[in-house]
Structures are given as C-alpha cells and as structure tokens.
Amino acid sequence: MFIFRFLDKTKIYVFKNLYSKIYGMSRIKLCLEPSFPKSGHNLDFDSPCFFVGSCFSDNISSMLSNRKFHVLSNPSGILFDVLSIERCIKDIVSKRPYLTSDLFLYNELYSSWNHHTSFSDLNAETIINQINDSNLKAYDFIRNAEVVFITLGSAFSYYHKKEKRYVSNCHKVPQIEFEKRLLSAEDIYSSLNRIHKLFSEINAKIKTILTISPVRHLRDGIIENNRSKAKLIEACHRFIESTADTYYFPSYEIVLDVLRDYRFFDIDLAHPNYLATEIVFDYLKTLCIHPKCYEDMEAFYQLTLAMKHRPRQPQSNEHLKFLKTQCDKIKHWQKTHPTIDFTREFLHFQNEINSLEVRL
C-alpha cells in the first residue's frame, strides 16, 4: 500500500530515494532521469491540435481536451499503420465524397476498409453520412491547426488479397483473406513525406509532432513487435532530420526505457496503464506546452472532474453552494480566456442549480 501511494505522489521518478531512506544508500537510482530536447512549439489554449493514429493519440488528445485545449482526434477512427493514416489524410484533403459503393457488407454490418469499426452500422446511409461529416469537419480543423500529432502504432499492414489493396481494419473478416506485410523503413519514410505534403496543401504553416505508440502489439509476437517498432523509429528520425518544423516526442522511450516495468502496464501487459499515461502527459506538458498554461490546465481539469462529481446529498445546500462556486469560476475564466468555450460546462452546472433550487 505504501508503494502505491508513493507511486501516485512522485509519478515520474518512481523509486527515487526509496532505497536511500530505508538502507541509507544515497546514490542508488532505480530508473533513468533523461533529458529530452524540447519541441520549441510552446502550445497554448489557442493552438488547435490535430491527432491521428493509434489509440494512444485518443488518450493524449482526450487529456488535452479535458484541460480545454482545442483538439480533434482520429476522424477515421483508430489507425495503426502509416499507410492507413496516409489514406485518411488524402481523403480529407481531397474532400473525397464516400458513396454506399465504397462500403462492404459483412455479418450484417456495413463497413469501410479505410475506417475503424466505430464506422460500422446496420444502415449504409448512416455510415456514409458519418464518414463524410467527419471528413469535412477534419478538413476545416486542419486548415487552422497549428500542430498535427501523428502516432504510429505498427509497421505491419494488412493487404486484402481479393481486393488487391491495403486496409485500415480487418473488421473481423477471416485472416485467410489478408496478407500481413511488414513495411520497410523506406516505405514508412516515403509515406510520412507524402502525408506532410498533403497537410501542406491546405495548411502551409502546420507543424508536425511524431511519436511512436508505447502499446506493445504482442499478438504479432515479441520479436515481431520489436522489429516493427525498430522500423518505425528509424523512419521517424530520418523524417525528422530531413523536414523542417518537425519534432519527435518520445512516448515510446518514456514507457519502455524510463519507466521500464510491468507495474506501468495494464492487465494485458500491452497497454500502458493510467499512471504511465499520466507520466507521459507530464512529459508532453514539459516538452511541448507553454509554462504559462500549467496552472490553468490543472484548474480546468478540476472543472472536468467537478462535472463528474456525484454528491452523497444532492439536495443539500452544501451541494448548491458547490454548483454556484463552479459557475462563478467559469464566469471568471470566460473573461480571462475569451477564446475558450465553456458553454457546455456552464450549462451543466446552471441546469443542476435550476433543478435543485426548484426542489429546495
């Protein structure tokens, strides 16, 4: 129990000085304390950030969104390999209209080979509208975005033998219909270059932050997963070295080399757990976000938590006071941060107040 409280308190330097307190060994270190280069982007609340890639993109973008950053993540759903990301961005930039003929029917569901299973439905028109609306929203967002975060999950891509094309998701179709291919570092590098040019077509000022997901693809096998990550690392750094306004955020290295322990993984031993994600986010804050935002980021996150608060006595005057305090905070922030939209939060608390005052 002591260890878990210790972990939660220190977050990054998990066991620093633990042994020195117990055994008097003042110089022992049980984890690395690396110094990573800063991005130089200094993002703030007025910096729209577009995320695309693996589930790790969704995790980090959600944490920024909870702190009132302007973000949009994965308009085609979760994508693991670079070719899928390239198809996604190409569709958005070209404003390609999807038709029902672009879908396939399997197990009663209409799906797209270019999209995650979250874009599947019993009704084809529903999916078409969802895809086209998502792409148009992403187009408008990218045009004004300051930074795009690209998170690569795997160098493996799946080729549909009958369709003669790469797919973004297999949609539980039998594996015999696909050929699993390991992309070369050259393939990944070339695709990253094409993605960069696509973004530049509609936003010449957009900056790129590349990162590799620390999620381990154990279904590929331990050796195969390491081969895959190695190719991603090589391609990413080659791209960074040859392209201006780019930065490599070391989320993979933080989890696998700095933390380097299964206590930072979920029960499946593949996904980083909540604590690990928090630690990675702390690094992101230090390396990529302007220090002037730190205090307000924490305050806005507490507002997010307050919205989820479930009081023991919801009809008490004490709870009414709590709700009014949140509204007062929002009114203050609306003046100090006029570009941030607090409408959803304010309506949440105001509706609670109105409902409670009627009962009281």
Secondary structure, DSSP 4 states (H G I P E B T S, - for coil): -HHHHHHHHHTTSTTTTHHHHHH--TT--SS----PPP-S--B-TT--EEEEESHHHHHHHHHHHTTT--EEE-TT----SHHHHHHHHHHHHHTPPP-GGG-EEETTEEE-TTS-GGG-BS-HHHHHHHHHHHHHHHHHHHHH-SEEEEEE--SEEEEETTTTEEES--TT--GGGEEEEE--HHHHHHHHHHHHHHHHHH-TT-EEEEEE-----GGG-HHHHHHHHHHHHHHHHHHHHHSSSEEE--HHHIIIIII-SGGGB-TTSSSB-HHHHHHHHHHHHHHHB-GGGHHHHHHHHHHHHHHT---SSTTSHHHHHHHHHHHHHHHHHHHH-TTS--HHHHHHHHHHHHHHHHH-
